[in-house]
Amino acid sequence: MPGPTNHRLFDHRRERSLGFLEWENESWSCFLVSFIGNDQNWHGRIKFRLSRNASSRQLTSVETANIFIESSESEIDAKARGLGRPLLRSLLSSAIHKKQAAEERTTGLKRWFENNLNKESENISNTAGEYLKNAADPDSFQLQSLYSSYKVDQLCHFISLMDPKAFEKTVDHILKGQKLDFKSDDQFQLSLIVLEYIEIRLPIPPYSVWKEDFLSNREEYLRYSRAR
C-alpha cells in the first residue's frame, strides 16, 4: 500500500515583476519575492535590480528585509502592488545604504587587521634589525623580537590571502557573534582573540627551530624584513 500523503508545504521562492522605478537618474526593475517560511506563513520582500549594466554603480541588485507576512500569497501580492513610488524609492535607498555599509565593514575589517599587523611588525623589526645585522652573537631578547615580527608577518600574509567575506565570517565565528567595533574600548582585546585563534592554527615553526634557521640564513631573513 502507498504511504500516507505528505501535505507538508515546501519552502520555495517566486519572483514577480512590479514594474520599473527611477531613482537618482537610473532605472531599476522591481520584483516581489515571496516564499513560505518555517512558520508556514507567506513572507515577502522587494528586490531591486539595476536595469542598465553600463552604469558605474557597484551595486546592481539589492533586496529589502522581509516586509510582508501573510497567510496567503495573494494577500502579499495585493499589498506589494499597493505600495506607492515614494515608498518604493525609500525602500530602495535603504536597501542600497544597508548593503554598502555591510560591504564597507567586510572590506574594512580585513584592511584594519592588515594595517595594524604591518605597523606592529615594522615597529618590532626596526628595533631589532640594525642590531642583528651587525651583532656577531645576537642577544636573546633581540632574537625574540625578530621572531615576534616573523610571526606577525605570517599572520598578515595569511589574512591578505583570504577573501574579505570569508574573513568576516571567520572573525564572527571566532568571536561567537560579538561584533568587533573599531570605535569601542574592547577592540584590542577582541582582535587579540582573533589573532591568537589564527596563529595556533598556522604552521609557524617554534622559536628554537626558527632561531637555528635564522642564524644559518641571517642575511636572507633581514632582506625579507626590509622588503616587507
C-alpha positions in Angstrom: 0.0 0.0 0.0 1.3 3.5 -0.7 2.4 5.5 2.3 0.4 8.5 3.6 0.4 11.6 1.5 2.8 14.2 2.7 1.0 17.5 3.0 4.0 19.4 4.2 4.5 22.8 2.4 7.9 23.1 0.8 9.8 26.3 1.1 10.1 27.9 -2.4 10.8 31.3 -3.8 8.9 33.1 -6.5 9.6 36.5 -8.2 7.1 38.6 -10.0 7.7 41.9 -11.7 6.3 45.1 -10.1 7.5 47.4 -12.9 10.3 50.0 -13.0 11.4 52.7 -10.7 13.5 55.8 -11.5 16.0 56.7 -8.7 19.0 59.0 -9.0 18.8 59.1 -12.8 18.9 55.4 -13.0 16.2 52.8 -13.9 15.6 49.9 -11.5 13.4 46.8 -12.1 11.3 46.0 -9.1 10.2 42.5 -8.1 8.1 40.9 -5.4 9.9 37.9 -3.9 7.6 35.6 -2.0 8.1 32.3 -0.2 6.8 30.0 2.5 8.6 30.4 5.8 9.2 27.9 8.6 6.1 29.2 10.3 4.1 28.1 7.2 3.1 31.7 6.5 3.9 33.5 3.3 6.7 36.0 3.5 7.6 38.7 1.0 10.3 41.2 0.2 11.1 43.6 -2.6 14.1 43.0 -4.9 15.6 45.8 -7.0 17.8 45.2 -10.0 19.6 47.9 -11.9 18.3 47.9 -15.5 21.4 49.2 -17.2 24.6 47.2 -16.8 26.5 50.1 -18.3 26.1 52.1 -15.0 29.3 52.7 -13.0 27.4 51.8 -9.8 29.0 48.8 -8.0 25.7 47.6 -6.5 23.4 46.2 -9.3 21.0 44.2 -7.2 19.6 44.7 -3.6 16.8 43.3 -1.5 14.9 44.6 1.4 14.3 42.6 4.6 11.1 40.6 4.8 8.4 43.3 5.0 5.3 41.1 4.4 3.9 38.2 6.4 0.5 36.9 5.4 -1.5 33.7 5.4 -1.7 33.7 1.5 0.5 34.7 -1.4 -2.4 36.7 -2.9 -2.5 38.9 0.1 1.2 39.7 -0.2 0.8 40.4 -3.9 -2.0 42.8 -3.2 -0.1 44.7 -0.6 3.1 44.9 -2.6 1.2 46.3 -5.6 -0.4 48.9 -3.4 3.0 50.4 -2.5 3.4 53.9 -3.9 6.5 55.0 -5.7 7.7 57.3 -2.9 7.7 54.3 -0.5 9.4 52.1 -3.1 12.1 54.7 -3.6 12.6 54.9 0.2 12.9 51.1 0.4 15.5 51.1 -2.5 17.5 53.8 -0.8 17.5 52.0 2.5 18.5 48.6 0.9 21.4 50.2 -1.0 22.7 52.0 2.1 22.5 48.8 4.2 24.3 46.7 1.6 27.0 49.4 1.1 27.6 49.6 4.8 27.8 45.8 5.1 30.4 45.7 2.2 32.4 48.6 3.7 32.6 46.7 7.0 33.6 43.5 5.3 36.5 45.0 3.4 37.3 47.4 6.2 37.6 44.6 8.8 40.3 42.8 6.7 42.1 46.1 5.9 42.1 47.1 9.6 43.8 43.8 10.6 46.4 44.0 7.8 47.3 47.7 8.5 47.7 47.1 12.3 49.7 43.9 11.8 52.0 45.7 9.3 52.6 48.5 11.7 53.3 46.2 14.6 55.7 44.1 12.5 57.5 47.2 11.2 58.0 48.6 14.7 59.4 45.3 16.0 61.7 44.7 13.1 63.0 48.3 13.1 64.0 47.9 16.7 65.9 44.6 16.2 67.0 44.8 12.6 70.1 47.0 12.7 71.4 45.4 15.9 71.1 41.9 14.4 72.8 42.9 11.2 76.0 43.8 13.0 76.0 41.7 16.1 78.3 38.7 16.0 76.5 37.0 18.8 72.8 38.1 18.8 71.2 38.7 22.1 68.2 36.5 23.1 65.9 39.5 23.6 66.6 40.8 20.1 66.1 37.4 18.5 62.8 37.0 20.3 61.8 40.4 19.0 62.6 39.4 15.4 60.8 36.1 15.9 57.7 38.1 17.0 58.0 40.2 13.9 58.2 37.0 11.8 55.1 35.6 13.3 53.2 38.8 12.8 54.3 38.7 9.1 52.9 35.2 8.7 49.6 36.3 10.2 49.4 39.3 7.9 50.3 37.3 4.8 47.6 34.7 5.7 44.9 37.3 6.2 45.9 39.1 3.0 45.2 35.9 1.0 41.7 35.5 2.4 38.5 36.7 0.7 37.1 39.6 2.7 33.7 38.0 3.2 35.3 34.7 4.3 37.5 36.6 6.7 34.5 38.4 8.2 32.7 35.1 8.7 35.8 33.7 10.3 36.0 36.6 12.8 32.3 36.3 13.6 32.8 32.6 14.3 35.9 33.2 16.5 34.1 35.9 18.5 30.9 33.8 18.7 28.7 36.6 17.4 30.4 39.5 19.2 30.9 42.4 16.7 34.3 44.0 16.5 33.5 47.7 16.6 36.6 49.7 15.7 35.4 52.6 17.9 34.8 50.5 21.1 37.2 50.1 24.0 37.3 46.3 23.7 38.5 46.3 20.1 42.1 45.5 21.1 41.1 42.6 23.3 38.8 41.1 20.7 41.4 41.5 17.9 43.9 39.6 20.1 41.4 36.7 20.5 41.1 36.6 16.7 44.9 36.6 16.1 45.6 34.0 18.7 43.0 31.7 17.3 44.5 32.0 13.8 48.1 31.8 15.0 47.8 28.4 16.7 46.4 27.0 13.5 49.1 28.2 11.2 52.2 26.0 10.6 54.6 28.5 12.3 57.9 26.9 13.5 58.6 27.1 17.2 61.2 29.6 18.4 64.0 27.0 18.7 63.6 25.9 15.1 63.2 29.4 13.7 66.3 30.5 15.7 68.5 27.8 14.2 67.3 28.6 10.7 67.7 32.4 11.2 71.3 32.1 12.4 72.1 30.0 9.4 70.4 32.4 7.0 70.6 35.8 8.7 71.0 37.9 5.6 68.0 36.3 3.9 65.8 37.0 6.9 67.0 40.6 7.1 66.5 41.1 3.4 62.9 39.8 3.8 62.3 42.0 6.8 63.5 45.1 4.9 61.4 44.2 1.8 58.1 43.9 3.6 
